[in-house]
Amino acid sequence: SADMAVDTSAVESAFSSEVVVNLLCTYFISPESLTVGQGASSGSVAVTSSTGCN
């Protein structure tokens, strides 16, 4: 699929690079759940995808 930007007058933006989205990709987040205390200032998760997906 491809998207384009338009302004409030429905004028299309100049050409920009398209992004192709593979709808067959699966993404995984780890950990699936996490409890964070009140005093926590940051945390992290890992996101991975199925083969051939970015």
PDB file of N, CA, C and O in Angstrom:
ATOM      1  N   SER A   1       0.846  -1.187   0.000  1.00  0.00           N
ATOM      2  CA  SER A   1       0.000   0.000   0.000  1.00  0.00           C
ATOM      3  C   SER A   1       0.882   1.237   0.000  1.00  0.00           C
ATOM      4  O   SER A   1       2.052   1.166   0.377  1.00  0.00           O
ATOM      5  N   ALA A   2       0.339   2.354  -0.413  1.00  0.00           N
ATOM      6  CA  ALA A   2       1.086   3.611  -0.444  1.00  0.00           C
ATOM      7  C   ALA A   2       0.176   4.720   0.049  1.00  0.00           C
ATOM      8  O   ALA A   2      -1.030   4.704  -0.201  1.00  0.00           O
ATOM      9  N   ASP A   3       0.745   5.664   0.737  1.00  0.00           N
ATOM     10  CA  ASP A   3       0.004   6.815   1.240  1.00  0.00           C
ATOM     11  C   ASP A   3       0.633   8.083   0.717  1.00  0.00           C
ATOM     12  O   ASP A   3       1.813   8.096   0.364  1.00  0.00           O
ATOM     13  N   MET A   4      -0.148   9.160   0.663  1.00  0.00           N
ATOM     14  CA  MET A   4       0.383  10.459   0.280  1.00  0.00           C
ATOM     15  C   MET A   4      -0.125  11.496   1.265  1.00  0.00           C
ATOM     16  O   MET A   4      -1.156  11.310   1.912  1.00  0.00           O
ATOM     17  N   ALA A   5       0.600  12.569   1.364  1.00  0.00           N
ATOM     18  CA  ALA A   5       0.193  13.658   2.249  1.00  0.00           C
ATOM     19  C   ALA A   5      -0.543  14.710   1.437  1.00  0.00           C
ATOM     20  O   ALA A   5      -0.189  14.990   0.292  1.00  0.00           O
ATOM     21  N   VAL A   6      -1.574  15.291   2.046  1.00  0.00           N
ATOM     22  CA  VAL A   6      -2.297  16.403   1.428  1.00  0.00           C
ATOM     23  C   VAL A   6      -2.456  17.500   2.467  1.00  0.00           C
ATOM     24  O   VAL A   6      -2.513  17.229   3.666  1.00  0.00           O
ATOM     25  N   ASP A   7      -2.529  18.751   1.994  1.00  0.00           N
ATOM     26  CA  ASP A   7      -2.750  19.845   2.933  1.00  0.00           C
ATOM     27  C   ASP A   7      -4.247  20.077   3.100  1.00  0.00           C
ATOM     28  O   ASP A   7      -5.053  19.331   2.544  1.00  0.00           O
ATOM     29  N   THR A   8      -4.625  21.096   3.853  1.00  0.00           N
ATOM     30  CA  THR A   8      -6.034  21.356   4.135  1.00  0.00           C
ATOM     31  C   THR A   8      -6.822  21.745   2.898  1.00  0.00           C
ATOM     32  O   THR A   8      -8.053  21.744   2.929  1.00  0.00           O
ATOM     33  N   SER A   9      -6.135  22.081   1.801  1.00  0.00           N
ATOM     34  CA  SER A   9      -6.806  22.394   0.533  1.00  0.00           C
ATOM     35  C   SER A   9      -6.829  21.180  -0.396  1.00  0.00           C
ATOM     36  O   SER A   9      -7.185  21.305  -1.568  1.00  0.00           O
ATOM     37  N   ALA A  10      -6.459  20.027   0.110  1.00  0.00           N
ATOM     38  CA  ALA A  10      -6.409  18.772  -0.644  1.00  0.00           C
ATOM     39  C   ALA A  10      -5.354  18.785  -1.738  1.00  0.00           C
ATOM     40  O   ALA A  10      -5.492  18.078  -2.737  1.00  0.00           O
ATOM     41  N   VAL A  11      -4.293  19.584  -1.564  1.00  0.00           N
ATOM     42  CA  VAL A  11      -3.182  19.621  -2.511  1.00  0.00           C
ATOM     43  C   VAL A  11      -2.175  18.562  -2.087  1.00  0.00           C
ATOM     44  O   VAL A  11      -1.739  18.535  -0.935  1.00  0.00           O
ATOM     45  N   GLU A  12      -1.805  17.684  -3.029  1.00  0.00           N
ATOM     46  CA  GLU A  12      -0.874  16.605  -2.725  1.00  0.00           C
ATOM     47  C   GLU A  12       0.533  17.133  -2.509  1.00  0.00           C
ATOM     48  O   GLU A  12       0.943  18.118  -3.124  1.00  0.00           O
ATOM     49  N   SER A  13       1.264  16.467  -1.628  1.00  0.00           N
ATOM     50  CA  SER A  13       2.659  16.818  -1.384  1.00  0.00           C
ATOM     51  C   SER A  13       3.521  16.358  -2.553  1.00  0.00           C
ATOM     52  O   SER A  13       3.079  15.585  -3.403  1.00  0.00           O
ATOM     53  N   ALA A  14       4.737  16.840  -2.580  1.00  0.00           N
ATOM     54  CA  ALA A  14       5.693  16.376  -3.585  1.00  0.00           C
ATOM     55  C   ALA A  14       5.948  14.893  -3.365  1.00  0.00           C
ATOM     56  O   ALA A  14       5.715  14.369  -2.276  1.00  0.00           O
ATOM     57  N   PHE A  15       6.430  14.214  -4.413  1.00  0.00           N
ATOM     58  CA  PHE A  15       6.708  12.782  -4.321  1.00  0.00           C
ATOM     59  C   PHE A  15       7.695  12.501  -3.199  1.00  0.00           C
ATOM     60  O   PHE A  15       8.660  13.240  -3.006  1.00  0.00           O
ATOM     61  N   SER A  16       7.449  11.443  -2.475  1.00  0.00           N
ATOM     62  CA  SER A  16       8.387  10.988  -1.454  1.00  0.00           C
ATOM     63  C   SER A  16       8.515   9.476  -1.574  1.00  0.00           C
ATOM     64  O   SER A  16       7.723   8.834  -2.265  1.00  0.00           O
ATOM     65  N   SER A  17       9.487   8.921  -0.918  1.00  0.00           N
ATOM     66  CA  SER A  17       9.727   7.479  -0.986  1.00  0.00           C
ATOM     67  C   SER A  17       8.533   6.719  -0.431  1.00  0.00           C
ATOM     68  O   SER A  17       7.980   7.082   0.607  1.00  0.00           O
ATOM     69  N   GLU A  18       8.149   5.678  -1.120  1.00  0.00           N
ATOM     70  CA  GLU A  18       7.057   4.837  -0.648  1.00  0.00           C
ATOM     71  C   GLU A  18       7.592   3.774   0.292  1.00  0.00           C
ATOM     72  O   GLU A  18       8.749   3.364   0.200  1.00  0.00           O
ATOM     73  N   VAL A  19       6.746   3.344   1.178  1.00  0.00           N
ATOM     74  CA  VAL A  19       7.076   2.258   2.089  1.00  0.00           C
ATOM     75  C   VAL A  19       6.119   1.118   1.787  1.00  0.00           C
ATOM     76  O   VAL A  19       4.903   1.307   1.803  1.00  0.00           O
ATOM     77  N   VAL A  20       6.650  -0.050   1.514  1.00  0.00           N
ATOM     78  CA  VAL A  20       5.821  -1.222   1.247  1.00  0.00           C
ATOM     79  C   VAL A  20       5.655  -1.985   2.548  1.00  0.00           C
ATOM     80  O   VAL A  20       6.636  -2.301   3.222  1.00  0.00           O
ATOM     81  N   VAL A  21       4.420  -2.277   2.894  1.00  0.00           N
ATOM     82  CA  VAL A  21       4.127  -2.979   4.137  1.00  0.00           C
ATOM     83  C   VAL A  21       3.699  -4.400   3.801  1.00  0.00           C
ATOM     84  O   VAL A  21       2.748  -4.608   3.048  1.00  0.00           O
ATOM     85  N   ASN A  22       4.392  -5.357   4.350  1.00  0.00           N
ATOM     86  CA  ASN A  22       4.044  -6.759   4.175  1.00  0.00           C
ATOM     87  C   ASN A  22       3.022  -7.119   5.244  1.00  0.00           C
ATOM     88  O   ASN A  22       3.353  -7.174   6.429  1.00  0.00           O
ATOM     89  N   LEU A  23       1.794  -7.362   4.836  1.00  0.00           N
ATOM     90  CA  LEU A  23       0.736  -7.646   5.801  1.00  0.00           C
ATOM     91  C   LEU A  23       0.848  -9.035   6.415  1.00  0.00           C
ATOM     92  O   LEU A  23       0.066  -9.386   7.299  1.00  0.00           O
ATOM     93  N   LEU A  24       1.805  -9.822   5.958  1.00  0.00           N
ATOM     94  CA  LEU A  24       1.981 -11.164   6.492  1.00  0.00           C
ATOM     95  C   LEU A  24       3.027 -11.214   7.602  1.00  0.00           C
ATOM     96  O   LEU A  24       3.364 -12.296   8.083  1.00  0.00           O
ATOM     97  N   CYS A  25       3.534 -10.075   8.006  1.00  0.00           N
ATOM     98  CA  CYS A  25       4.548 -10.034   9.065  1.00  0.00           C
ATOM     99  C   CYS A  25       3.898 -10.203  10.432  1.00  0.00           C
ATOM    100  O   CYS A  25       2.761  -9.791  10.662  1.00  0.00           O
ATOM    101  N   THR A  26       4.645 -10.814  11.317  1.00  0.00           N
ATOM    102  CA  THR A  26       4.220 -10.964  12.703  1.00  0.00           C
ATOM    103  C   THR A  26       5.278 -10.317  13.580  1.00  0.00           C
ATOM    104  O   THR A  26       6.474 -10.524  13.375  1.00  0.00           O
ATOM    105  N   TYR A  27       4.843  -9.540  14.548  1.00  0.00           N
ATOM    106  CA  TYR A  27       5.763  -8.864  15.455  1.00  0.00           C
ATOM    107  C   TYR A  27       5.557  -9.379  16.868  1.00  0.00           C
ATOM    108  O   TYR A  27       4.439  -9.690  17.277  1.00  0.00           O
ATOM    109  N   PHE A  28       6.657  -9.463  17.607  1.00  0.00           N
ATOM    110  CA  PHE A  28       6.626  -9.986  18.967  1.00  0.00           C
ATOM    111  C   PHE A  28       7.233  -8.953  19.910  1.00  0.00           C
ATOM    112  O   PHE A  28       8.226  -8.308  19.573  1.00  0.00           O
ATOM    113  N   ILE A  29       6.642  -8.798  21.083  1.00  0.00           N
ATOM    114  CA  ILE A  29       7.171  -7.874  22.087  1.00  0.00           C
ATOM    115  C   ILE A  29       7.506  -8.674  23.342  1.00  0.00           C
ATOM    116  O   ILE A  29       6.759  -9.563  23.750  1.00  0.00           O
ATOM    117  N   SER A  30       8.637  -8.341  23.939  1.00  0.00           N
ATOM    118  CA  SER A  30       9.076  -9.052  25.129  1.00  0.00           C
ATOM    119  C   SER A  30       9.639  -8.058  26.135  1.00  0.00           C
ATOM    120  O   SER A  30      10.452  -7.217  25.752  1.00  0.00           O
ATOM    121  N   PRO A  31       9.252  -8.114  27.379  1.00  0.00           N
ATOM    122  CA  PRO A  31       8.309  -9.065  27.946  1.00  0.00           C
ATOM    123  C   PRO A  31       6.867  -8.730  27.535  1.00  0.00           C
ATOM    124  O   PRO A  31       6.559  -7.591  27.184  1.00  0.00           O
ATOM    125  N   GLU A  32       5.987  -9.752  27.587  1.00  0.00           N
ATOM    126  CA  GLU A  32       4.591  -9.537  27.220  1.00  0.00           C
ATOM    127  C   GLU A  32       3.867  -8.682  28.242  1.00  0.00           C
ATOM    128  O   GLU A  32       2.891  -8.008  27.914  1.00  0.00           O
ATOM    129  N   SER A  33       4.336  -8.705  29.465  1.00  0.00           N
ATOM    130  CA  SER A  33       3.770  -7.834  30.497  1.00  0.00           C
ATOM    131  C   SER A  33       4.873  -7.479  31.480  1.00  0.00           C
ATOM    132  O   SER A  33       5.843  -8.220  31.644  1.00  0.00           O
ATOM    133  N   LEU A  34       4.709  -6.341  32.127  1.00  0.00           N
ATOM    134  CA  LEU A  34       5.733  -5.861  33.050  1.00  0.00           C
ATOM    135  C   LEU A  34       5.087  -4.916  34.044  1.00  0.00           C
ATOM    136  O   LEU A  34       4.355  -4.005  33.656  1.00  0.00           O
ATOM    137  N   THR A  35       5.349  -5.125  35.305  1.00  0.00           N
ATOM    138  CA  THR A  35       4.864  -4.220  36.339  1.00  0.00           C
ATOM    139  C   THR A  35       5.968  -3.229  36.661  1.00  0.00           C
ATOM    140  O   THR A  35       7.094  -3.619  36.971  1.00  0.00           O
ATOM    141  N   VAL A  36       5.644  -1.949  36.586  1.00  0.00           N
ATOM    142  CA  VAL A  36       6.626  -0.896  36.840  1.00  0.00           C
ATOM    143  C   VAL A  36       6.173  -0.114  38.061  1.00  0.00           C
ATOM    144  O   VAL A  36       5.032   0.344  38.126  1.00  0.00           O
ATOM    145  N   GLY A  37       7.064   0.036  39.024  1.00  0.00           N
ATOM    146  CA  GLY A  37       6.734   0.759  40.237  1.00  0.00           C
ATOM    147  C   GLY A  37       6.610   2.256  40.007  1.00  0.00           C
ATOM    148  O   GLY A  37       7.017   2.776  38.969  1.00  0.00           O
ATOM    149  N   GLN A  38       6.039   2.941  40.997  1.00  0.00           N
ATOM    150  CA  GLN A  38       5.825   4.384  40.917  1.00  0.00           C
ATOM    151  C   GLN A  38       7.099   5.172  40.684  1.00  0.00           C
ATOM    152  O   GLN A  38       7.083   6.171  39.964  1.00  0.00           O
ATOM    153  N   GLY A  39       8.192   4.748  41.275  1.00  0.00           N
ATOM    154  CA  GLY A  39       9.436   5.494  41.187  1.00  0.00           C
ATOM    155  C   GLY A  39      10.276   5.184  39.961  1.00  0.00           C
ATOM    156  O   GLY A  39      11.346   5.765  39.786  1.00  0.00           O
ATOM    157  N   ALA A  40       9.816   4.290  39.121  1.00  0.00           N
ATOM    158  CA  ALA A  40      10.608   3.913  37.939  1.00  0.00           C
ATOM    159  C   ALA A  40      10.694   5.075  36.961  1.00  0.00           C
ATOM    160  O   ALA A  40       9.702   5.760  36.714  1.00  0.00           O
ATOM    161  N   SER A  41      11.874   5.293  36.409  1.00  0.00           N
ATOM    162  CA  SER A  41      12.047   6.397  35.464  1.00  0.00           C
ATOM    163  C   SER A  41      12.144   5.920  34.024  1.00  0.00           C
ATOM    164  O   SER A  41      11.941   6.710  33.102  1.00  0.00           O
ATOM    165  N   SER A  42      12.448   4.654  33.813  1.00  0.00           N
ATOM    166  CA  SER A  42      12.542   4.144  32.444  1.00  0.00           C
ATOM    167  C   SER A  42      12.455   2.628  32.450  1.00  0.00           C
ATOM    168  O   SER A  42      12.531   1.984  33.496  1.00  0.00           O
ATOM    169  N   GLY A  43      12.297   2.087  31.283  1.00  0.00           N
ATOM    170  CA  GLY A  43      12.254   0.646  31.111  1.00  0.00           C
ATOM    171  C   GLY A  43      12.524   0.341  29.657  1.00  0.00           C
ATOM    172  O   GLY A  43      12.750   1.256  28.865  1.00  0.00           O
ATOM    173  N   SER A  44      12.507  -0.910  29.295  1.00  0.00           N
ATOM    174  CA  SER A  44      12.740  -1.245  27.893  1.00  0.00           C
ATOM    175  C   SER A  44      12.000  -2.518  27.528  1.00  0.00           C
ATOM    176  O   SER A  44      11.682  -3.343  28.385  1.00  0.00           O
ATOM    177  N   VAL A  45      11.736  -2.658  26.249  1.00  0.00           N
ATOM    178  CA  VAL A  45      11.148  -3.864  25.699  1.00  0.00           C
ATOM    179  C   VAL A  45      11.917  -4.226  24.442  1.00  0.00           C
ATOM    180  O   VAL A  45      12.602  -3.382  23.863  1.00  0.00           O
ATOM    181  N   ALA A  46      11.809  -5.456  24.024  1.00  0.00           N
ATOM    182  CA  ALA A  46      12.416  -5.905  22.774  1.00  0.00           C
ATOM    183  C   ALA A  46      11.298  -6.212  21.789  1.00  0.00           C
ATOM    184  O   ALA A  46      10.306  -6.844  22.151  1.00  0.00           O
ATOM    185  N   VAL A  47      11.455  -5.769  20.552  1.00  0.00           N
ATOM    186  CA  VAL A  47      10.491  -6.067  19.493  1.00  0.00           C
ATOM    187  C   VAL A  47      11.230  -6.829  18.403  1.00  0.00           C
ATOM    188  O   VAL A  47      12.245  -6.361  17.888  1.00  0.00           O
ATOM    189  N   THR A  48      10.717  -8.002  18.054  1.00  0.00           N
ATOM    190  CA  THR A  48      11.293  -8.799  16.974  1.00  0.00           C
ATOM    191  C   THR A  48      10.196  -9.094  15.958  1.00  0.00           C
ATOM    192  O   THR A  48       9.008  -8.972  16.255  1.00  0.00           O
ATOM    193  N   SER A  49      10.609  -9.483  14.759  1.00  0.00           N
ATOM    194  CA  SER A  49       9.638  -9.765  13.704  1.00  0.00           C
ATOM    195  C   SER A  49       9.933 -11.104  13.060  1.00  0.00           C
ATOM    196  O   SER A  49      11.011 -11.673  13.229  1.00  0.00           O
ATOM    197  N   SER A  50       8.958 -11.592  12.322  1.00  0.00           N
ATOM    198  CA  SER A  50       9.156 -12.842  11.603  1.00  0.00           C
ATOM    199  C   SER A  50      10.164 -12.633  10.473  1.00  0.00           C
ATOM    200  O   SER A  50      10.440 -11.496  10.092  1.00  0.00           O
ATOM    201  N   THR A  51      10.706 -13.709   9.945  1.00  0.00           N
ATOM    202  CA  THR A  51      11.746 -13.660   8.916  1.00  0.00           C
ATOM    203  C   THR A  51      11.301 -12.843   7.706  1.00  0.00           C
ATOM    204  O   THR A  51      10.194 -13.022   7.197  1.00  0.00           O
ATOM    205  N   GLY A  52      12.174 -11.945   7.252  1.00  0.00           N
ATOM    206  CA  GLY A  52      11.892 -11.131   6.079  1.00  0.00           C
ATOM    207  C   GLY A  52      11.134  -9.853   6.360  1.00  0.00           C
ATOM    208  O   GLY A  52      10.848  -9.090   5.437  1.00  0.00           O
ATOM    209  N   CYS A  53      10.807  -9.607   7.603  1.00  0.00           N
ATOM    210  CA  CYS A  53      10.079  -8.391   7.986  1.00  0.00           C
ATOM    211  C   CYS A  53      11.014  -7.464   8.760  1.00  0.00           C
ATOM    212  O   CYS A  53      11.926  -7.929   9.445  1.00  0.00           O
ATOM    213  N   ASN A  54      10.790  -6.164   8.651  1.00  0.00           N
ATOM    214  CA  ASN A  54      11.626  -5.192   9.371  1.00  0.00           C
ATOM    215  C   ASN A  54      10.835  -4.527  10.462  1.00  0.00           C
ATOM    216  O   ASN A  54      11.365  -3.678  11.179  1.00  0.00           O
TER     217      ASN A  54
END
